[in-house]
Amino acid sequence: MPCKSDCNTCTAASCSGKPPADIEEYKAEAQRLQTLVKELEQRLSAQNLNSGSVIAPEDAAPKKPLRSAAWFDRPDDRINQTLYIERYLNYGLTKEELLSGKPIIGIAQSGSDLAPCNKHHQILAKRVREGIRSAGGIAFEFPTHPIQETSRRPTATLDRNLAYLSLVELLYAYPFDGVVLLTGCDKTTPACLMAAATMNIPAICLNVGPMLNGWTRGERMGSGTVVWHARELHAAGLIDHDQVTDMVAAGTPSAGHCNTMGTASTMNALAEALGMALPGSAAVPAVYRERAQLAYSTGERIVNMVREDLRPSDIMTRKAFENAIVANTAIGGSTNAPIHLNAIAKHIGVPLDLDDWDRIGLEIPLLLNMMPAGEFLGEEYYRAGGLPAVLAELMEVNALPHPDAMTANGRTIGDNVRGKKTWDTKMICPFSDPLKTNAGFVHLKGTLFDSAIMKTSVISPAFRKAFLENPEDPNAFEGKVAVFDGPEDYHKNVDKAIIDERTILVMRGVGPLGYPGAAEVVNMRAPDHLLKRGISDLPCIGDGRQSGTSGSPSILNATPEAADGGNLALLKNGDVVRVDLNKRRVDIMISDEELAARRKELDANGGYHGPPSHTPWQDIFRREVGGLSEGMVLKRAPQFQRVAQNYPPPRDNH
């Protein structure tokens, strides 16, 4: 009930409605109100934790002037302001909207008919738009350069840097205050994150999500992984070509990217581990309703990131990259992850190399039971809790290096995942009972190359027994090599070459310069005569890449490549190569004098010859790109960092 007494004559000491009597009481009252405001802010920030959103009033003022004001709020030049506005009115936007001072949010659309893995984003983008509008922003959707792993020739890797360049230019040249990066298929995620790092405006990823599980004859069929299995069955004469097609297609039953822990699932999980996506968002299947709900929440969140001025450089720190390396091992991530994560680090200015991957990630156990390193697929992974459940397991035993790393939802990664351990310990194993121990990447060096990696989580029991369990020489082996100059040479001659169960298969000329673009062609099966004897696992070495869906324990990404003068170009059939995982070395077992003689002969013939460039971009790529061990970035691109902060808005166009 309201008080009936006059405050000036009231003697009640405890009345909260009584005005302060002197300056000290005024100060105390002000302090009390400030405390209440802080409590209210904390309550607001704690809302919507499941979606990762942090609520902010629609009319909340941004921490700094909006970048879009350089286009749409020009008291110095109203004529150019009019030019920047008028064409956007053509499709129904109003002058009042564009002059309202609301954040302009880009939606970087990677889905198209050319990119079926990401095509579902054309639907999800509608929910992103609604989230942006609800939070008080204005959405501008635009296409990015398409990347499709399965149909782009000679390799989609060429497109990663091209998509990066075009996205940087779009984010720089147009009035974006923030951007939602619609990621999915392998190279789209690193391309987007590299561009976000370079521009450094508020940015957040939304993965398209994995496709539903594939099935055939009552068995799970994982996309990508099924291809390598079908190849072996076909080579052994167990299935015909039509059955190969049916079997492979069964692994891809719906919209979305690969349902295995290939490069797509890996890079989207690492985007989440870096803090650049909402917690739990990487694993949700594309066609589940939760995916569209996340699209809405992501749209809401980017508007508030703009108001908070929360940038990629605040999130993608050294701490975040170390968390991502640990996460990659725990989920059995792709051999392409070091290439892409090192590239992102270069563009954000964080030192990161392959020794870091070995030192930080090797001794982490494999916790996720998902193909190709395990037996299950994306739907089980999501139902078991996704990446937050994996990180919660790591955090419980202090194996997540930096729980205090900031993430896109404004909270630390530790706060996001704490207590979210799984109930499904067959899908996500306890740290104390993992699928494999010491499951990370080994960084190898030696006389054959300066740098290469080997994924230990996919070493099969048969391979380990055949090559790594000699009690007199543990974790090491020697073998004669069969050398192939590209996949054409391999497919033509693998069944004719002198190959036995101890042979090491080598493919060269397939790196960034040689192919060009570093194709995923170092997926070499054993010859037919060995497959028919039940021998499928042979050691493989290559200066190119391997699909992240492959279960082969190959030595990959050898740098320098043959086309760049690496010693792989000097190998001959029958040479002996020694691999020693304990010493982290791969060496050619021939004399220095013989190597020098071969080098002299190679140089006299003009070096290692690959195919010529067929397009202007291939030529530019070859002239500008670095090696796989350095992230295969364009050599001069990392000098452009924090563009939005270090450079003024672009000059006027009229």
Salt bridges, closest charged atoms under 4 A:
GLU29 OE2 - ARG32 NH2 2.66
GLU58 OE2 - LYS102 NZ 3.86
ASP73 OD1 - ARG78 NH1 3.91
ASP76 OD1 - ARG74 NE 2.90
GLU86 OE2 - ARG87 NE 2.79
GLU97 OE2 - ARG133 NH2 2.98
ASP113 OD1 - LYS119 NZ 2.64
GLU130 OE1 - ARG127 NH1 2.42
GLU141 OE1 - ARG129 NE 3.41
GLU149 OE1 - LYS187 NZ 2.29
ASP159 OD1 - HIS145 NE2 2.91
ASP159 OD2 - ARG152 NE 2.83
ASP186 OD2 - LYS187 NZ 3.86
GLU308 OE1 - ARG301 NH2 2.74
ASP309 OD2 - ARG311 NH2 2.84
GLU322 OE2 - ARG318 NE 2.80
GLU322 OE1 - HIS402 NE2 2.72
ASP355 OD1 - HIS443 ND1 2.79
ASP355 OD2 - LYS445 NZ 3.47
ASP356 OD1 - ARG318 NH2 3.14
ASP356 OD1 - ARG359 NH2 3.03
ASP358 OD2 - ARG584 NE 2.71
GLU379 OE1 - ARG383 NH1 3.90
GLU380 OE2 - ARG220 NE 2.71
GLU393 OE1 - LYS421 NZ 3.53
GLU396 OE1 - LYS421 NZ 2.68
ASP404 OD2 - LYS319 NZ 2.75
ASP415 OD1 - ARG418 NH1 2.98
ASP473 OD2 - ARG578 NH1 2.82
GLU478 OE2 - ARG578 NH1 3.43
ASP485 OD1 - ARG508 NE 2.58
ASP495 OD2 - ARG525 NH2 3.71
GLU501 OE1 - ARG533 NH2 3.89
GLU520 OE2 - LYS187 NZ 3.85
GLU520 OE2 - ARG545 NH1 3.01
ASP528 OD1 - ARG525 NH1 3.07
ASP575 OD2 - ARG598 NH1 2.59
ASP580 OD2 - ARG578 NH2 3.29
ASP587 OD1 - ARG585 NH2 2.73
GLU594 OE2 - ARG598 NE 2.86
ASP619 OD2 - ARG623 NE 2.98
GLU624 OE2 - ARG636 NH2 2.88
GLU630 OE1 - LYS346 NZ 3.35
ASP652 OD1 - ARG74 NH1 2.95
